[in-house]
Amino acid sequence: MLEALLREYGLQAKALGALIALAILGKAVRSQLRARRRLPLPPGPPGHWLFGNALPRENQSQQFAEWINEYGPIISLRVGPRTMVIIGRYQESVDIMEKEGGLLADRPRAVAAGEILSRGLRMILAPAGEQFRRLRRAAHTHLQAKAAESYGPIQMQAARDVIIDILDNPKNHQAHANRYAASVILRVTYGKSTATETNAPEIVLIHKMLKRFQTLMRPGALLVEKYPILKYVPGYAGYLHEWRREERQLFHDQLNRVAKELKTGNPGPSFAKYLLENQETHKLSDEEMAYLAGSLFGAGSDTTAVAIMVLVMAAARFPEAQDVVQEELDNVVGRDRAPTFDDYNALPQIQAFMLECLRWRPVTTLGFAHRAQTDIVYKDMCIPEGAIVFGNHWAISRDPAVYPNPDKFDPQRWLGSDGRIREDVRFPSFGFGRRICPGQHIANRSIFINASLLLWSFRITQDPNAPINDKGFVDGVIAHPKPFAACFTPRIGDEKHLRKVMEKYAQDL
């Protein structure tokens, strides 16, 4: 009897202890939540008491960068009822967007681009959750670093074609960059092996669609983002529904072509082929597969082309930096053969030149919006749950604490005392955390092989009659260089000799 009472007493004591512990824990959690609510938002420019801050109509990333210089590395704005947070310094972007990346894996609601145009099917806009995980897993599995190596011959062939195109028509060097990117991404995405011209119907249409998408993605572009109920108003933004039909038709046509080839033959490797063969594994619908492949096709062709154009611009504008790269190419590769991917580790100056180009003129200046899934406390400030969060690439690229003299084009900043690429600093060219671009490995390899072949083949200079305006970029989500002139002088003998070398290069692939 005594033992039973003691046992019962012991159980009650344990239960009481557990209740007390839960009460203390609950009080601590409530106290922390109250403390978080008391923490201020990051500072920022004053806005209207009712409407909040007016977003800049143009050059948003640069204006945000100016506010960051004035108010601090993290600023906040009030846009209607929502809080927008802009992170503009390197360490803060690492601390918040990388180390707390799981809390920022969500996307804010994008009514025009995400719901009306894409019907929730674009991975880049998909909210965090089960669908996003399925799409991300399928993309990353096929596009990881090892898989990207299998596309090396395609990239080398297309980069070699850029050299021939420039010899034939140097004035259209920007069009040649566009053709390279479109050709490679068509092969990678759909296995299309026919020659791709910049005026091919699918290329014309995809660039038109990209321009539309990027217009809709600018913060504050359409009133429906502030007042989503407008999308239910009959006739509102009818053009978006027409754009949706065109986009969907193109994506399905391309996927269906690969599906037909799978039934009638043995198509080469491609992302679409991988998706079709592994549809059950990744649990993707036909609609999800069409948009996943189509989104890669669109984003990959645009960003890679811009990076190549910036390479040419930087080489022409900064001859001393070009000299250093070409000296390394001559020492490592020589002039009897052209560089390949096998030379990558032996060419740190090329790697540094690439990294500096991506920092000096970021391909995406503002980046894409993230959404805070819970309160994020950082240095006595609170980024509240639901806030729209941007890692401003332009402002980060101008962080003087990490990139001294940031407006100077200086590839040597990326090299350590041992002459190798530094491991202690990076630049978020491809985004942050779980939202990093899945095609980054293919893109990096494209930039490398084009930089290597271009600078091995040519001395690139400015046209004295048409100096380059290196601030001449189209204001948009993707910063496209405006048309600029450059002169290409063969370094490897004369033009005839360079052509012969490129012919052999193609034969050796």
N, C-alpha and C positions, 0 to 999 in steps of 0.2 A: 504493500500500500504506500509506504513512504517513498519507495523507489518510483512508483507511478506518479506521485505528486511532484517529486523532484523533476521527473522527466517532463511532465506537463508544464511545470514552472520554467524549465529550461527552454522548452519550445516557445512559450509565451514571451520569454525574455528575448529570444532570438528574433521573434516576429516584431516585438516592440523596437528592438535595436534596428531592424531593417526599416521599419516605418520612420524612425527618427533619422536614419541615414538618408532615406528618400526625401524627407522634409527638408533636411539641410541642403541636399543636392538641388532640390527644386528651388529653394530660396536663393542658392548661389546662382543658378541659371537665370532666375528672374532678375536678380541683382545685376548680372552681367548684361542681360538684355536691356535693362533700364540704363545701365552705364553706356551701352552702345548707342541707345537713343539720345543720350545726353552728349555724346561725342559729336563734334561738328562735322559737316561735310567738308571736303577739300575746298579751299578758297577759290574765288573766281570773279570775273567781272560782274558788276551789279546789273541786274535786269529789271524789267518792268514789274511792279508789284503784283500785277494780275497775269500778264502774259509770259513773264520770264524773260529769257535772253533771246534776242534775234540772232539766228545763225547767219554767218557770212554767206553771201550769195555766190561768191567765187573765191578761189584760193583758200579754201577752208583750212586745210592742214597748216598753211603758212600763218594764217591769222591765229589759229589755236596755238601755234608755236610762239607767237609774240605774247599771247596771254600767259603762256607757261613761263616765259622769261620774266614776266612782270609779277605773277602771283605764286609761282612755285612749280615743282616738278609734276604735281597732280592738281588739276583744276576741275571744278564742277560748274555746270550750267543747268539752268532750269528751262526745259523746252516743253511748254504747255504744262501738263501735270507730271511729267517725267523728269527724272534727274539724269543728266549726261555727265560722265566723268571722262576726262582726257588725260592719259598718262604720257608724259613727254620726255622722260629721262630713262637712260639705259637701266640703271640699278633698280629703279622703281618698277620698270616693266618686267624685269626678271623676278623680283620679289613677289609681285602681285599676279602677273599674267602667266608666269611659268610655275613658280612654287605653289601658287594657289590656283593653278590652271583648272583643276577639277571644279572649282566654284564658279568658273567663268566659261564653262563648256557650252553654255546655252547661248542662243541667239535671241535678240529682241524680236518682237513681232514685226514682220515686213509685209504690210498689206498689199502694196502694189506689186512688188517684185516676187514676193514669196507666195502670197495667197491667190492673187488674181492671175498673174502671169505664169507662175510655175505650179500652182495648186499643191504647194507643200512638198514638191518632189526634188528640189535642188538641194544637194547635200550641203552646200556652202551656207544655206539659210535654214536648214532643218533644225528645229529645237532639240535640245538634249533629250534623249530618251531612246526607246527601243529601236525606232526606225533609223535614227542617226547612227546608232551603234552598228546596225546591220550594213548600212551604206559605207560607213567608215571602214569596217572590217574588210569588206569586199575590195574597196579601193586600195587600202594599204597592203593587203596581202599580195596583190598583183603588181603594185608599183614600188615595193620596197627596194632597197639599194641593190640587192643581188639580182632581182628581176630586171631592174633598169639596165643592167649590163648587157642583157640579151638584145637590146635595141642599138648597141654600139655601131654595127655595120650600117644600119639605116641612117643614124645621125652623121656618121663619117661621109657617107655617100652624098647626103643632102648638103653638108658643109662644104664638101668639094665642089658641088654645083654652084654654091655661092661665089666661090673664087672664079669659076668660068663665067658666071653671070656678070660679075664686076668687070672682068676683062672685056666682055661683049658690050656692056652698057653701064659704065661707072656712075652715071648721073642718077640712075634708079637704084642706088644701093639700098635705100630703105624698103623699096618694093621687094628686093631680093631677100632681105631679112624676113619680110612677111611670108614670102614663098617658102623659105626654109622652114619656118615654124609651122605653117599650114601643112606642108608635105610630111614632116616628121609626125605631127600629132595625128594626122589622118592615118598614117601607117600604124602608129602605136595604138590608137583607139579602135580603128576599124580594119586594119590590115590592108588598106587600099594601096595597091602597088603601082597604079598608073601615074604618069607625070601629073603633077598638080600645078596649075597656073593660078595666079592671083585673081584672074577673072573667071575661074571655074564657078559654076552656079552655087555649089554648096559653100564655097569659100566666101563669095559675095554675100550670101544669105547669113552665114554665121557671123561675119563682121557687122552686118546690119543689126543682128540680134544682140551682139555684145554691146554695141553702142546704146541700144535701147535699155538693156539691163543695167549698164553702168549709170545711165541717166537716172533711172529709178532708184538706184542705191545711194545717191547723194543724200545726206541728212537734210530733211526738210524739203525734198524735191516736190512732193505732192501733198495736198491738204488731207488726203485720206489717211495718211500716217498719223496725223493728230486726231482725226475724227473718223475712225474705222467704219462707223455706221454709213458713211457715204457710199461704200461699196455695194450696199443694198438698194441704193437709189436707182430706179430704172434709167438706163441710158448713160449713167455716170461712167466716164472713161471707157467708152465702148471700144476705143482703139486698142486697149489692153487685151481685150478678149480676142481681137483679130490677131494681135501679135502672138497670143497664146496658141492659136490654131496653127499659125505658120511654124512656130518653134516646135510644137509637138509633132507636126507632120515630118519635119526634117529629121528629128531625132529617131522617130520610128522608122522612117525610110532607110536610114543608115543601118540601124540594128537589124531590120528585116533582111537587108541585103546579105549581111553576115550569116544570119540564120539560114537563108536559102543556100549559101555556099557550103554550110556545114552539112546540109542534106545531100547536095549534089557533088561535092568534092572534098578537098582537104585544104581549107584556107590556112594561110600562115598565122603565126601568133599575133594576137591582138587582145586588147582589153575587152572588147565586145565578145569575142570568141570565148574568153575566159568566163565572162559572166553567164553566157548561154550554157556553157558546159557545167557550170557550178551553181545553177539557179536554185536547185533544191538545197544545196549546202548553205547558201547565204540567205535563203528564204526571201528572195526578191520577186516582186511582180514584174510583168513585162513593162509596165509603165515606169517602175522604179529603175529597171535596167536601162531603158531608153534614155531617161534623164540623167542617170549617173554617167553613162558613156558620153552623152551629149554635152554635159557640163564640163567634163575633162577636155573634150574636143575644143570647146569654146575658150575656156580659161587658159589652156596650155598654149594655144596658137597666139594669143594676144600678148601675154606677159613675156614669153620667150623672145618674140620679135622685138619688143621694146628694149629688152636687155641687150640684144645684139646691136641695136641702133646706138644705145648709150656707149657701148664699147668703142664703136667707130668714132663717135663724137669725142670721147675722152682721149683716144689715141691722137686724133688730129689737134685737139686743143693743148695737149701736154706732151710735147715731143720728148722731153727729158725722161718722162716715165716710160714712153715707148722705147727709147734707147735701151733702158735697163732690161726690159722684157726681151728685146731682140738680141741683146748680147747673150742672155741666158739661152735663148733658142739656138743660137749659133753654136754655143759651147756644148749643149746637151744633145741637140738633134742634128746639127750640122746643116749643110745645104744640099746633100745628096739625096735626102729623103724628107718627106713631110711628117710633121708630128702626128701621133696617134694617142689613143687613150692609155697605151702602155707607158707613155712618157709622163703621165700625170704627177706621180710622186717626185719626179726629178725636176719639176718645173714650178717651184714655189713662187717665183716672180709672176708667173701667169695667174696662179691662184690669188695672189695678193692684188693683182690688177683687177681681177674679176670682183673680189670682195669690195674693193674701193669703189668700183663703178656702181655696184648695187647700193652702197651707202651714200655716195656722192649725189646720185640722182635716183632715189628709190622708185621702183616700178609702181608700187602702190604707196601714195604719200600719206594717206590717212589710215589705211587698213580697214578691216571689216569690224562691224560692231559685235561685241559680246554682251551678255546679260548676266548680271550678278544673281546667282541662285540663292544667296543668303547674304546677310550683312558681312562685310569684310573690313576688319579693323586693321589699320596700318598707321603707325606713328601718330597716335592720338587723333586720328581722323576715321570716319566711317564711310565706306562706300556702301550705300544701303541696298538691301535686297530689291531686285527689279531694276536697278540702275543700268543704263546703257553705257558700256565701257569701251573706249577706243584706245589702242596703243598707237599713238600718232607716229608713224614711221619717219616722217619728215623732221619732227621735233627731236625724236630720239637720235636721228642721224647727226643732229647739230649739238649733241651733248658734249660740251667742252671738257668735262671731267673724264670722259672715256675716249673721245676723239679730239685731241688738242688741235687748235686751229681748224675747226671743223669745215670751214668753207674751202680749205686748201685740198686739192686732189693729191693725196699722198699714199700710194700703195704700200710704202715701207712701214706704215703704222701697223700693218697686219703681220709683220715678221718679227720674230724674237731674235735674241743675240746670236742664236745658233743658225740663223738664216732660214728657219722653218716657220710655218704658219703658227701663230700664237693660239694657244688653247684657252686662254683666260678671258677672251673677249669675242663677242659675236655681234651680228646685226640681224634683226628679225625680218629678213627679206621675205620669208615664206609664212609669216604669221606666228601665232603663239599657242602653246599648250596643245590641247586635244583638237584644236582647230587648225593646226599647221597644215599647209598645202600637201596633199598626198602625192602630188607629182613633182616634189622638190628634187628628187634624185635625178629624174630624167631631165628636168630643167637645168640643173647644175652641170650635167654632162653636156648638154647642148651649148651652154655658155662657154664651157671650157674648150670644146673642139672648135667652135667658131673663133674664139679669141686666139687660139693657137695657130690655126690655119691662116687667118687674116693677117696676123702680125708676122708670121713666118713668110708669107707670100708678098706682102706689100709694105712699103713705107707710106703711111697715111698722113696726109697734111691738109691744112685748110686751103681753100681756094682764096688767093689774095684778093680777088674781085668780089668775094662773097663770104666775109668772115662769119664764123659760127656764133650764133647767140645761144650760149649754153644754158640760158634760162628760158629758152623758147620751147615750152611744153604746153600741150593742150590740158586745160584744167578739167580733171575728171577723176574717177575712181582709179583708173589706170592712167599714168602720166605719159602720154604719147609725145615723143619729140615732134615738133613741127618740122616741115621740110628744111633740110640743111645740105649744103654742098660739101664734098670732100674729094680730095685727089688721091688716087691710088697708083703708086709707082712700083712696078715689080722689083723685088729685092733679089730674086733667084734668076739671074740672067735677064734676058729680055722677055717680052710677052710670049713669044713663040716657045721659048724654053720652059716657061712656067706652065703653059698649056700641056706640054709633053709630060712634065712632072705630075700634073693633075690627072692626066690620062692613065699613067702608071699607078697612081694612087688608087684610082677606081678599080683597076684590074686586080690589084693586090687584096682587095676587100673580100 
